[in-house]
Amino acid sequence: MERVATDIHQHLWPERFIESLSRRTTPPLIRRGGREWVLKLVGEPDYRFTLDRHDPEIRRNQLDRQGIDRAVISISSPIGIEWLPGDEAFELLGAYNRGVRDLGPGFSSWGALSVLNPDRHEVDRLLIEGHIGISLPAESISTESGLDQLGPVLSRLESNAAPLFVHPGPVYAGDRLGRSSNDPGWWAAMTGYVSQMNRAWHAFVAIGRQRHPDLRVVFAMLAGGAPLHNERLFSRGGPAVGSDPGFFYDTSSYGSRMIDATIRVAGIDQIVFGSDAPIVSKAPQMDLGESAHEAVTVSNPSRLLGAADRKALAA
């Protein structure tokens, strides 16, 4: 198989997805604000962006300059679309899944589905359409009841030998009535997101892995540093956790020191490159050496994505 340098964690909002969000009257929604567009969420500050940040051709050129052959696009789970009821979720999820599926060369995608009404057959459909796996917001699988609810989805992924991507979801840090939070723009990323990823990792260690022993799982943002707490977990009566070959950790938002610490616990073979572009525009330096860089961008993503990826690349 050809060498494919991969960024397994990027975001790109297709035109039809932006149009669907712009038609909404309650958050999450998008509005035009002069030369910029504004994403309004519950409990987070407004997020301002320009459409060029989500232009596939511009992104493809950026990948070329960075020496990355392919970016795997994920839905932006903090928007909260997976948690919307019924038809609200159906329209937006459909716009996202169809849009990222059709981005063309240089892109693959994580499919997204409802966590309130999960359908295991939707997993099959999304994989057949060409998505390389499924993403879920961290809070949806951070409890035993959540793992119960989404168990059929995880089982279908496992039986299809396709991976799961765990991404932080909505953080209702402020007013739940729909007004924007006055917290700094970085607040949710450093508090709620970290907590969510820790909870999801610990839930999967304690419950999920026994139920789904062969499921490959990649945790965004190094699982919020959760693997570094192994000693505390064991000392408090939790399970002893070794290096799990089915757990992977993406590097998004972290640099060499945190990545190196995670490597010491989980091993280099479990680290994959994820930039979180364009949300993170000033990523810390990842200076790991040539062989480690090859591992996190090429060989480890290949093992993570596995057979589902080979099918997508061949299509």
Secondary structure, DSSP 8 states (H G I E B T S, - for coil): -----EEEEE----HHHHHHHHT-SSSSEEEEETTEEEEE-SSS--EEE-GGGG-HHHHHHHHHHHT-SEEEE---GGG-GGGS-HHHHHHHHHHHHHHHHT--TTEEEEE---SSS--HHHHHHHHHTT--EEEEEGGGGSSHHHHHHTHHHHHHHHHTT--EEEE------S-TTS----S-TTHHHHTHHHHHHHHHHHHIIIIIHHH-TT--EEEGGGGGGGGGGHHHHHHTT-------TTEEEE-TT--HHHHHHHHHHH-GGGEE----BTT-SS-------HHHHHIIIIIHHHHHHHHHHHHHHH-
